[in-house]
Amino acid sequence: MHFDDRLATVLRHRATGERAARTQYRQLLDLLGDPSGGRDSSLEAAAYLRLDALAALVPFRERARIVQSDGVRIRNVGLVEWLAEAEPDVAAAALAQARLGEEEWAQVIPQLPIRARGFLRNRRNLPPLAVAILDRLGVSDRGLPLPERSASPEPVAPPLTQAAPASATSAAGARSDDNSGIAALVRRIEAFNRARETSNKAGETGATAVARESAPQLPLDREPRDGSRRHSEMFAFATDVDGKIEWADPPIAPMVVGTDLVRGQDRSAVGPQGVFANAFINRQPLREAPVELAGAARIAGAWLIDATPRFTRTDGRFTGYVGRFRRPADTSARDQAESEADRIRQLLHELRTPVNAIQGFAEVIQQQLFGATPHEYRALAAAIAGDSARMLAGFDELDRLVRLEGGVLDLEPGSSDFAAILRKQIEQLQTVLSSRVARLECEWALSSAVLALEKQEAEMLAWRLLATIAATTGAGERIALQLGQDDGQLSLRCALPATLAAAGDLFATQTRPSVGALSPGIFGAGFSLRLARAEARAAGGELAREGDALVLTLPLLTGALVPPSRVDAPDSATG
């Protein structure tokens, strides 16, 4: 295997001026844009950090021009994600130049910022899977439709900044019976201007205030008038005369605008014989009409619609429906847990990004990739990198707990001897506890206990439990452990150290050990035990407190029980 040292060659040179910065920016784009292997991951991280530094020297328009140049080839998913976070000009140029495979687009599109996804609307050479993902995420307005051709030229419409009279809009081709989006917008602007003029002439009396409140509003990032945000489980909407959603609350709009509630589309599971379709045909109001939406995770699933038809005041012409979507009250606990888990995982993703950057930059300083660094700064950088690694480990544990408690993660099946794992780990812990004159005193009723768990999963569970017990053990304490079996299940009973025994809720305690060789984790003993309980439950067992003891039970494989040998039994063979 050949080692690619071109990144190291470029990083050894410092960009001392704007021209050199532009050159080096182009060079790094060329190298990082190639997804070929053989590169050192630390050098690749340093290259991204150098790009960050060069971005401060090269104006964003110049960087966008460099990205757009013919010679730049962007075939690396990591570089696409990095450029998508840049200024709009740079992000748009990068997404226009990116040349990824179908599976790579499927991987990168959900990770892009919402703004960056919109830049992909103008691309016409995306693979079908990428287009389908954009549709599910609500990025469906992929260009304006072509206008209908007419035999005779139409007059130019009046400016939208003025309240055009009905006769003018009719002459302009935006007829009152026209169902196009432009005509609907014109009608809204007219109604808005009329309501404002009425309010200005009559003053803020009660009647005019009510009229202004009920007047049509332009959906321009409007918030509720009471200043509160609507809950994510409810959103308002309006349809056009064909039953397509033409407006919704701003946070939801990109995911639902364009959905056909009557005939249904790929993003909607509503059929032509649905409750909404029947009411729509008969222009009837709706109350708790069931609807199933498909698409982004935030909108997918079952909804209830409360809506009423709209008619013009002058001639009673039907203009569509207005109402709200809301989640059914009987949403299952599992769905709610999965939704909460998704939100927490998204938060953890946002937290990992800056910590990863800090860790990478600290490692660059510590390894002197940008040049010679004093030893004092290298030591500080090493400490920062270590702290970042511990934070990332804590984020991984939190993500694991959320996924386990949300029921979206299963432990790896396999085969492992839990008794042998316990013996090995207890032996390791004894060497640390000996300095405190403390000890784990074990009583083995089983010499072998085989679980239906992959070995690494079993080791993580055992260490999480034993290390937490050992870390909270005080000087001179003796902690009794008993390993046995009961009705085909392994049973590990651990006496609680004094600090844990005094806790009211063992799985929520904030007890933290003193600084030493053992630690239950950055979130404390309570969190580690809660994570161990979640792992035990995922394996079909339980971890619970019984008085001043903590009892772990796990199902054993059939026929895997081996009692210990009796070393004190008389030798009957020689009797």
N, C-alpha and C positions, 0 to 999 in steps of 0.2 A: 504494500500500500504506500503510495506517495504522499508526503506531507506538503500541503499547500502553504508556502511561506510568503505569499504575495501580500497578505494583510500586514504581516510583521514588517515587511519592507516599506509599505506606505506609512505605517504608524511611526516608524523611526524618524520620519521627516516632520518637522514642525512648519505649520503654515504661518509665515510671518507677515503676510500682506493679503489684501483682498483677492488679488489674482491667484496667489498660491492657494488660498482657501478655496476658491472656485475649482481649481484644478484637483485638489485633494478630495473635495466633495464629490466630484465626478468620478474619480478613481474608486472611492469607497462604494459608491452606488454600483459601479460596474462589477466590483468583486462580490459585494453582498447580494446583488441581483441574481447571481448564479447559484442555484441550490446544490451544486456538486459537493460531495463530501470531502473529507481530508483536512478540514479546517479545525484549528484549536478553538474550543468553545470560549475560552477566556479571551483569545484574540478577537473573536467575533463580538463578544460583549464590549471589549474596548473600542472596536470600530463603531459601534452604535453610540457609545459615549462621545467619541471624536466627532461624529456627525452632529450630535447635540451642540458641541462646542463650536463647530463650523457654522451652524445655523445662525449663531449670533453675529458672525462676520459677513455672511452672504445674505443680501436682502431676499425676502421670500419670493418676489417676482423672478429674480435671477435663478433661485433654486427651482422654481416651477419650470422655467425655460430649460434648465439642465435636465430635469426629469423628462420633459417632453421631447428632447432631442432624439434623433433617429438612432443614434448608437447605443442608447441606454436600453437594456433589456431587463425587465423585472419579472423574474420567474420564481422568486423566493417568497413563500407565505409570510415569513417573519418580517421581511422588508416591507411588504404590502401593509401589514398591520401597523408597522412603525410609521410609515409615511402617511397613513390615514389619520393619524393623530396630529399632523402638522397643520399649518394654515390652510384655509379652504383652497387657495390656488394650487398649493403643492399637493394636497390630498386629491383634488380633482385630476390633476395631471398624472399622478401615480396610478390612480384607479383606471384611467384611460389607457395607460401604457402597460398595465399588468397583463401578463400572459400566463395564466394558471390553468391547470387541468380541471376537469369537472369536479372531482373529489376535493381538490384544493379549494375551489370556490365554495363548495359546500362547507368546508371547514372554516374559511375566513369570514364569510358574509355575516354569520351571527355575532362574530366578535367585533365587527366594525361599529364605530359610533353611528348614531342615527343620521347625523348630518352626512357622513361619508357614504352611507347606503344610498342616499338620494343622488349622489354623483353617478351611481351606476345606472340610473334611469336612461341616460343618453346612449348607453352602449347597446349595439345591435348584434354583437357577436358573442354574447354570453351563451354557455351551454344550457340545455333545457333544465337541468337540475338546479343551476344557479337562478334561473328565471323563476322556477317554482318556489325556491326558498324566499326570494324577494317578494313574491306574491303572498306567501304565508306570513311574512313579516309586515305586510301592509304597504310595501313599496310597489304600488300598482299603477300609479299615474306615470307611465313610461312614455311621456310625450303627449302633446295635444292632438286630438283627432282632426283629420282634414275637414275643411268646411264643405258643405254641400254645394255642388255647382248649380248655377241658375242660368237661364237663357239670357236674362238682361242684367246689366250691372246694377248694383244696389248703391244708394247714396251712402256717404260716410256718416257713421253714427256720431252724435254729439259727444263732447268730452264727458268722462264719467265723474268729473269733479263738480259738475253742475246737475241740478235736478231737472232732468229732461222731461217735458210733458209727454203724455201718453201718445199724442199724435206724432211727435218727433221720433219716439222710440219705435213706433209702428212703421214709420217711413224708413227708419234705419235698418229694417230687416229683423230687429229684435221684437217680434210681434208678441202680443199678450198671450197668444196660445202656443208660442214657441217653448219647447221644453229644454232647450239647450242650456248649458251651465252659464253662458254669458248673459242670456236673457233673464235667468233667475237672479243673477247678480245685479243686473240693471234694475229689476223690480225691487230688490231689497234696498238698493241705494235710494230709489225714489221714495219708498215708504219711510226710510230713515230720515231723509231730508224733510219730508212732509211733517213727520212727527216732531222734528226739531224746530221747524218754523212755527208750528202750532204752539209748542211750549214757550218759545221766545215771545210770541205775541200775547199769549194769555197769562204768562207768569207761572210760577210754580204753585198753582193751586192743587187741591187734592185730586180733582178730576184729571188735570193734565199730567200730574205725576203718575197716576195710574196708567194713562194712555201712553206715556213715554216708557213706562215699565213693560207694557205689553207690546210695544212696537217692535218690528223685526230688528234684530241685531246682526251686525256683521261678525262672523266668527274669526276675529283677529285676536287670538290669545286672550279671550274674555274669561274672567274669573267670576264666580258667584258674587252677587252684590253684597252678601253679608260678610265677605272677606274670607270665608272658609272654603277649603278645597273639597270637592266631592270625593267620596270614598272610591277606591279603585274598583269596588264591586258594583258600581253603578255609574252610568253615564247617559247623558241626554243625546238625542239624535233627531235628525229631520230627513225625510225622503223627498224625492222629486215625484212627478206624476206617474213615473213608471215603477216606483217602488224601490229605487236605488238610493242608498244612503248618500246624501250630498253634504251633510254636515254632522259633526259630533263634537263632544268636548275635546279641546285641544290635545290633552295627553293621549287620547284614544283614537283621534281622527286618522292618523296615518295607517292604522291597522284595520279600520272598518269602512272608510269612505270608498264608495264604489261598489260595496256589497249589494247584490240584488236579493232583496228579501222575498220577492214574489217567485221568480223563476229559479233563483239559486245560482251560484257559480262554484268554481273549484274551492273557493274559500268559505263557502257556506253550505251547510247540510240541510237547508230549508228546501223542501220540495214544493212542486206546483200545487199539491193538494193540501198544503199545510194550513194551520189556523190563520196565520197572518195573510196568506194568499186569499183565502175565502173572505175574510173581513175586508181586505183591500178591494176586491172586486165589487163588493156591496157597499163600500164606503162606510163601514161600521166602526165604532170605537172598539178598542181592545183593552182587556183587563186580564193580566197574568197569562198572556198567550205564550206557550212554550216555544222556544227557538233554540236551535243548536248551531253554534258558530264554530268554524275551524280556522286555524291560522296561528298567530303568535300565542305563546303560552298565556299571556295576560288576558286574551279574549276567548281562547278556545274553551269549548264546553257548553253546558246548558245555561240558558238565560230565560228570563221572563220579560215580556214586553207590555208596557202600559202606554197606549198611544191613542190619539184622536185624529180624525181627518181634518184638513184645513181647506177652507173655501174662501174665495175673494168676496169682499163685502158688496161690491158693485153688482156683479152678475152671477155670483154664486158658483163660480167655476172652481173645480177641484184642483188643488195645487200640491197635494201630497199629505204625508202623515208627520206628526211631531209627537215626541214622547220620550221614553227612557227605557234603557235596558237595566235589569238588575238580576243579580244572581239569586237562584232559589234559596229559600231559608234552610232547606234540608240538605245542603251540600255536605258531603261526607267528611268525616274528620280526616280521612286519609288525603283527600284533595286539599283540604286546608293545610295539612302538615306539609304536603309537597309544595304548595304555594309559598308557605313560610320558608321552607328549605331553599327554594329558588331565590327568594329575596336575600337570605343570609349568604348564600353562595355568591350572589352577585356582589354583595358588600365585600366579602373576602377577596373576590377578584380585584375590586378597586383598591383594597388595602395592599394586596401583594405587589401591585405595579410599582408604587413608589419605594417599597422596601427592597424589591429586586434591584431597582435602579441604584439605591443607596449602597446595597451590598456590592453590586458590580463596580461602582466607582471607587469604593473602599479597596476592593481587591486590585483595581488598576493602580492605585497609589501604593499599596503595600508591595506589589510586584514590580513597581517602577517602570511601568509600560510607557509612560509619557516622558520619562527621563529620571535622572537621579533625584532621590528624595531623602531628606534627613531621617536618621533612624528613629528619632522621636515621633515624627509624623507617621512613619511606617508602623510603629507600635500602636499608635492611636487608630490608624486605619484597620489594623488587624483586629483590634477590640471592637470597632464598629462592625466589621464583617462578621465577627462572631455573634454579636448581639442581633444582627439582622438574620443570621441563620437560625437563632433561637426563636425569633419572632415568626419566621416562616414555618418553623416546626410547630409552633403554637397554632398558627392559622390552619395547618394541615389537620391538627387534632380537632380543632373546632369544626372544620368542614366534615371530618369523619363523624363526629357526634351528630351533627345536623342531619347528615344523610342516613345514619343508622336509625335515629329516632323518627325520622320522616318515612322510614320504610322503603327508601330508594337505593339502599346498598345492602348487598348480601355478602357474607364472609365466604372466602374461597373454600370450597370443599376439598377434602383430601384425607390424610391419615397421619396422626401424630401421637406420640406417647407423652401424655401430659405429666405423668409421674416423673419420667426421666427429665423433662424440661424443668419441673419444679426443683428436683435435686440439683441440677446444674446451676440454676439461678440462685438458689439459697446458699450454695457453696460460695458463689461470687459475693453475695451480700454479707456473709459472715466475716469476710476479711475487712470490710468497711466498718461493720458494727463492733468489731473487737476493740477499736480505738475508743469507743464509748463504754466499754465493759458491758455491752448489751448483746443479746443473742436471740436467734430464732430457734426455738426448741420444737423439733418435728416428731410426730408420731405417725408412722406409715402403716396403714392397714392394707395397702395395695403396693405391689412392686411394679406393676404396669397398669396403665389406664389409657387405652387407645380411644381417641376422639375422632369424629368425622370432620376434622378441620385440617386445613393445610398447615404445615409446621410453623411457618412464619406467623400466621394468624394466631396460633396457639401460644407462641412465644411472646407476642405483643400483649395478649391478654394476661398471661402469667406475670410478665414483668411489670405491667401497669399496676397490678394489684400488689405484688410483693414489694416493689420499689416504693410505692406510696406508704405501705405499712412500715417499711424499714426507715424511710425518711422522717416519719413522724415519731419514731421510737426514741424515747428519752434515755439519758445515761443510766446504766444499771438495770434497765428493764429486760424482762424475759418474756418473749412473745410466743405463746403456744400455738402450733399449727397441727391440725389433724387431717389426714387424707384417708378417706374411706369411700364406701359405696352404699347406696340405699335404693333398692328397687330399680336396678339397672342404671342408676345415675351416679356419677362421680360427685363426691361431697368434700369440699375443702373448707374447713372451719379455721378462721384466723382470729385469735384474741385481739381486741383493739388496744392500741397504745393509749395511755392516759389522755393525751391531747385530743384524740379522736373520740374516746369514750365519753368525754364531757360535751361533745357537740350535740345540739338538738337534732338537726337534720344533717345526717352524715354526708349526704350527696350534695349538699349546698354549703357546707362549711367553708369558711375562708382561711382555715388554719394553714399556715405556711411554715415549713421547717426553717431552721437557721441555715445560713450559708454553709455548704459542705459538699462532699463528693456525691451525695444523693439528693435528688430533687423530684417531687411528683409532677413537675411541669410548671410552665409559667403562669398557669391559671389556678394553681393550688391543688390541695388534696381532694377537696370536694369535687372539682371538675374531673380529675383523673378517675375517681371512683365512679362518677356518673358515666364516663366514657366506658369504663370496664363493665358496668352494668348493661349498657347498650350493646356492647360486643357479646356479653353472655346471652342476652335475650335473642340477639340475631343468630346465635348458635343453638337456640332451642333451650337454653338454661335460664338461670337467674342469679343475681347477686343481691343479697338482702341482709339487713341487720337483724340479729337475734340477740337481744340483750346487750351484753358487752362483747359480742363476737360478730364477725362478718362471715357469711356463709356463701360460698360459690358452689352452684350445682350445674352440671353439664351432662348431657346424654352421652352414654358410652356406646361404642360399637358392640353389637351382639357377640358374645363369646370372647370379649377382650379383657375380662376380669382375671387377674392373676394374683392370688394371695401371696404375701411374703413368706419366705421359707422360715421354719422354726429353728433357729440356731441353738435353742436351749433344749430341744427334744432329745430324749435318750436314744442311744444307738441300739435299736431292737435287733439289728442283724447280728450283733455280737453277744446278745444277752444269754 
